[in-house]
Amino acid sequence: MDKKQIIDLSVPLKAGIASDPEQILPQILYQNHSIGAQQMATIFLGLNPEDLPEGQGWAVEDMKISTHSGTHMDAPYHFHSVDENGNAMPTIDEIPLDWFIGPGVKLDFRNLKDGHVVTVDEIKAELKRINHELQPGDIVLVNTSAGAKYGEDDYLNSGCGIGREGTLFLTEHGVRLVGTDAWSWDIPFSFMAKNFKETNDPSIIWEGHFAGRKVPYCQMEKMGNLDKLPSTGFQVIALPVNIYKASAGWTRPIAIID
């Protein structure tokens, strides 16, 4: 039997790095085995921590994070409460499971400048370069320059983004799950704010996300190792944590290459 290659498409959830805006940075409190031994002694009366193997108990981490910390998947509900027809947008626990498994397609946009809004023509050109026609159920992953900068000070300002027209081009071809190694599916907020200041056009704010009101879809953000993927010829499995009525769920997507 031929051996399959499995590639982890997530990044570690880590505190103390520039992974998010300051107000939503994840916090992780590590409680080591010594602390665990003391906790166990409070549960099992008469137990001394020294009675445990080498005085060690369990290790536990307490975390203060959002559903958008680390590699995660946004549900349509994250974009808006209702779609353009007034129907309720689904939360992460309401998405059909078959959205999360399918053939992967990687679009390599690492050459595009930070803050660039990818056009439909650029998506078509990349699909032509890799000789692929989009099919319903394809999982499209966008490799940007931000992928190599995760955790660095300029990560939040790195990478291109997919706007309304590009997003609708994908979803109108039956794509229901996309992903990016950048902080956001849209362009970085710093560029978005600059563009808005120059144009005073609110339609450019979060335009890729808001496109989900027309055709609901899910998107993964802060992915990893997209540079290790071929353009096609791999399967993606990306099951989000099942959180009741949540706007997103953490996920550890993988790619399987025959």
PAVEX-704728 format. One record per residue (C-alpha): x, y, z; residue in one letter; residue number from 0. Coordinates in steps of 0.5 Angstrom, whole numbers, plus 500, padded with zeros to 3 digits. Each point is the difference from the previous one (the first is absolute). Layout:
BEGIN
X / Y / Z / A / NUM .
...
END
This chain:
BEGIN
500 / 500 / 500 / M / 0 .
503 / 507 / 498 / D / 1 .
501 / 504 / 506 / K / 2 .
496 / 507 / 501 / K / 3 .
503 / 506 / 502 / Q / 4 .
497 / 504 / 505 / I / 5 .
501 / 508 / 501 / I / 6 .
498 / 504 / 506 / D / 7 .
496 / 506 / 497 / L / 8 .
500 / 503 / 507 / S / 9 .
504 / 505 / 504 / V / 10 .
501 / 499 / 508 / P / 11 .
496 / 504 / 504 / L / 12 .
505 / 504 / 504 / K / 13 .
500 / 505 / 505 / A / 14 .
505 / 506 / 500 / G / 15 .
501 / 501 / 492 / I / 16 .
497 / 505 / 495 / A / 17 .
494 / 495 / 498 / S / 18 .
494 / 505 / 501 / D / 19 .
499 / 507 / 502 / P / 20 .
502 / 502 / 507 / E / 21 .
493 / 500 / 503 / Q / 22 .
498 / 492 / 498 / I / 23 .
507 / 497 / 500 / L / 24 .
500 / 493 / 503 / P / 25 .
502 / 499 / 508 / Q / 26 .
502 / 493 / 502 / I / 27 .
502 / 499 / 507 / L / 28 .
504 / 493 / 501 / Y / 29 .
499 / 496 / 506 / Q / 30 .
506 / 495 / 501 / N / 31 .
500 / 493 / 503 / H / 32 .
502 / 503 / 507 / S / 33 .
494 / 504 / 500 / I / 34 .
495 / 495 / 497 / G / 35 .
503 / 495 / 506 / A / 36 .
498 / 506 / 505 / Q / 37 .
493 / 500 / 497 / Q / 38 .
499 / 492 / 500 / M / 39 .
502 / 500 / 508 / A / 40 .
494 / 505 / 501 / T / 41 .
495 / 495 / 496 / I / 42 .
503 / 493 / 503 / F / 43 .
500 / 502 / 508 / L / 44 .
506 / 497 / 503 / G / 45 .
504 / 500 / 494 / L / 46 .
507 / 504 / 500 / N / 47 .
503 / 502 / 494 / P / 48 .
506 / 497 / 501 / E / 49 .
496 / 493 / 500 / D / 50 .
499 / 501 / 493 / L / 51 .
505 / 498 / 495 / P / 52 .
506 / 504 / 501 / E / 53 .
495 / 505 / 503 / G / 54 .
497 / 502 / 493 / Q / 55 .
493 / 500 / 499 / G / 56 .
496 / 502 / 494 / W / 57 .
502 / 506 / 495 / A / 58 .
494 / 505 / 498 / V / 59 .
500 / 506 / 496 / E / 60 .
495 / 506 / 502 / D / 61 .
498 / 504 / 493 / M / 62 .
497 / 507 / 499 / K / 63 .
499 / 500 / 492 / I / 64 .
494 / 501 / 495 / S / 65 .
497 / 496 / 495 / T / 66 .
505 / 503 / 495 / H / 67 .
506 / 499 / 504 / S / 68 .
505 / 496 / 496 / G / 69 .
498 / 496 / 494 / T / 70 .
493 / 500 / 500 / H / 71 .
494 / 500 / 495 / M / 72 .
495 / 505 / 499 / D / 73 .
493 / 499 / 500 / A / 74 .
495 / 504 / 495 / P / 75 .
497 / 503 / 507 / Y / 76 .
507 / 503 / 501 / H / 77 .
498 / 504 / 494 / F / 78 .
493 / 503 / 502 / H / 79 .
494 / 497 / 503 / S / 80 .
496 / 499 / 494 / V / 81 .
501 / 499 / 493 / D / 82 .
498 / 505 / 494 / E / 83 .
493 / 497 / 500 / N / 84 .
499 / 500 / 507 / G / 85 .
502 / 493 / 502 / N / 86 .
504 / 499 / 506 / A / 87 .
507 / 498 / 499 / M / 88 .
502 / 494 / 503 / P / 89 .
505 / 499 / 506 / T / 90 .
506 / 495 / 500 / I / 91 .
496 / 495 / 503 / D / 92 .
495 / 500 / 494 / E / 93 .
504 / 499 / 494 / I / 94 .
500 / 494 / 497 / P / 95 .
506 / 495 / 501 / L / 96 .
501 / 499 / 493 / D / 97 .
502 / 507 / 499 / W / 98 .
506 / 498 / 504 / F / 99 .
503 / 495 / 496 / I / 100 .
502 / 500 / 492 / G / 101 .
505 / 501 / 495 / P / 102 .
505 / 506 / 501 / G / 103 .
502 / 505 / 495 / V / 104 .
506 / 505 / 502 / K / 105 .
500 / 507 / 497 / L / 106 .
507 / 502 / 501 / D / 107 .
500 / 508 / 501 / F / 108 .
506 / 501 / 504 / R / 109 .
503 / 504 / 494 / N / 110 .
494 / 506 / 501 / L / 111 .
502 / 506 / 504 / K / 112 .
497 / 500 / 508 / D / 113 .
493 / 504 / 500 / G / 114 .
499 / 498 / 492 / H / 115 .
492 / 498 / 499 / V / 116 .
501 / 494 / 495 / V / 117 .
496 / 500 / 494 / T / 118 .
495 / 495 / 497 / V / 119 .
505 / 501 / 494 / D / 120 .
506 / 498 / 504 / E / 121 .
496 / 494 / 503 / I / 122 .
499 / 498 / 493 / K / 123 .
507 / 501 / 498 / A / 124 .
502 / 495 / 506 / E / 125 .
495 / 495 / 498 / L / 126 .
503 / 500 / 493 / K / 127 .
507 / 499 / 502 / R / 128 .
498 / 494 / 505 / I / 129 .
496 / 497 / 494 / N / 130 .
494 / 500 / 505 / H / 131 .
492 / 501 / 499 / E / 132 .
496 / 501 / 506 / L / 133 .
495 / 495 / 502 / Q / 134 .
495 / 500 / 505 / P / 135 .
503 / 498 / 507 / G / 136 .
507 / 502 / 499 / D / 137 .
503 / 503 / 506 / I / 138 .
505 / 506 / 497 / V / 139 .
506 / 502 / 504 / L / 140 .
503 / 507 / 499 / V / 141 .
508 / 500 / 501 / N / 142 .
502 / 507 / 502 / T / 143 .
506 / 503 / 502 / S / 144 .
497 / 501 / 507 / A / 145 .
501 / 492 / 501 / G / 146 .
508 / 501 / 501 / A / 147 .
499 / 505 / 505 / K / 148 .
495 / 497 / 505 / Y / 149 .
502 / 503 / 507 / G / 150 .
505 / 505 / 498 / E / 151 .
498 / 508 / 501 / D / 152 .
498 / 501 / 493 / D / 153 .
495 / 494 / 499 / Y / 154 .
494 / 504 / 501 / L / 155 .
502 / 504 / 495 / N / 156 .
502 / 495 / 495 / S / 157 .
497 / 496 / 494 / G / 158 .
495 / 502 / 495 / C / 159 .
492 / 499 / 501 / G / 160 .
494 / 497 / 496 / I / 161 .
495 / 506 / 499 / G / 162 .
492 / 499 / 498 / R / 163 .
501 / 499 / 493 / E / 164 .
506 / 494 / 501 / G / 165 .
496 / 497 / 505 / T / 166 .
493 / 500 / 496 / L / 167 .
504 / 497 / 494 / F / 168 .
502 / 494 / 505 / L / 169 .
493 / 499 / 503 / T / 170 .
496 / 500 / 494 / E / 171 .
505 / 495 / 497 / H / 172 .
497 / 495 / 506 / G / 173 .
506 / 502 / 505 / V / 174 .
498 / 500 / 507 / R / 175 .
506 / 499 / 504 / L / 176 .
506 / 505 / 499 / V / 177 .
506 / 501 / 504 / G / 178 .
506 / 505 / 500 / T / 179 .
507 / 500 / 504 / D / 180 .
499 / 508 / 501 / A / 181 .
496 / 503 / 507 / W / 182 .
494 / 501 / 496 / S / 183 .
497 / 498 / 493 / W / 184 .
499 / 507 / 498 / D / 185 .
506 / 505 / 500 / I / 186 .
504 / 502 / 506 / P / 187 .
496 / 505 / 504 / F / 188 .
505 / 505 / 500 / S / 189 .
500 / 500 / 492 / F / 190 .
492 / 500 / 501 / M / 191 .
500 / 506 / 504 / A / 192 .
505 / 504 / 495 / K / 193 .
495 / 498 / 494 / N / 194 .
494 / 502 / 504 / F / 195 .
503 / 507 / 502 / K / 196 .
502 / 502 / 493 / E / 197 .
493 / 497 / 497 / T / 198 .
495 / 501 / 506 / N / 199 .
497 / 494 / 496 / D / 200 .
497 / 495 / 506 / P / 201 .
499 / 495 / 494 / S / 202 .
507 / 498 / 501 / I / 203 .
500 / 499 / 507 / I / 204 .
500 / 492 / 502 / W / 205 .
498 / 499 / 493 / E / 206 .
502 / 493 / 499 / G / 207 .
497 / 498 / 506 / H / 208 .
493 / 504 / 499 / F / 209 .
500 / 496 / 493 / A / 210 .
498 / 494 / 504 / G / 211 .
493 / 503 / 501 / R / 212 .
499 / 499 / 493 / K / 213 .
503 / 493 / 500 / V / 214 .
501 / 497 / 507 / P / 215 .
507 / 497 / 500 / Y / 216 .
505 / 498 / 506 / C / 217 .
507 / 503 / 500 / Q / 218 .
506 / 497 / 504 / M / 219 .
505 / 506 / 502 / E / 220 .
507 / 499 / 503 / K / 221 .
502 / 494 / 496 / M / 222 .
507 / 497 / 500 / G / 223 .
504 / 496 / 495 / N / 224 .
497 / 502 / 494 / L / 225 .
506 / 501 / 496 / D / 226 .
501 / 492 / 501 / K / 227 .
494 / 499 / 496 / L / 228 .
500 / 498 / 493 / P / 229 .
495 / 504 / 496 / S / 230 .
495 / 494 / 499 / T / 231 .
500 / 493 / 502 / G / 232 .
499 / 500 / 507 / F / 233 .
494 / 499 / 505 / Q / 234 .
498 / 505 / 505 / V / 235 .
497 / 498 / 507 / I / 236 .
498 / 506 / 504 / A / 237 .
495 / 498 / 506 / L / 238 .
499 / 506 / 504 / P / 239 .
498 / 499 / 508 / V / 240 .
493 / 500 / 501 / N / 241 .
498 / 506 / 504 / I / 242 .
493 / 501 / 501 / Y / 243 .
497 / 507 / 496 / K / 244 .
507 / 502 / 499 / A / 245 .
503 / 505 / 495 / S / 246 .
506 / 495 / 499 / A / 247 .
504 / 494 / 502 / G / 248 .
507 / 498 / 501 / W / 249 .
502 / 495 / 495 / T / 250 .
507 / 496 / 498 / R / 251 .
499 / 499 / 493 / P / 252 .
504 / 495 / 496 / I / 253 .
502 / 498 / 493 / A / 254 .
501 / 493 / 498 / I / 255 .
504 / 499 / 493 / I / 256 .
500 / 493 / 497 / D / 257 .
END
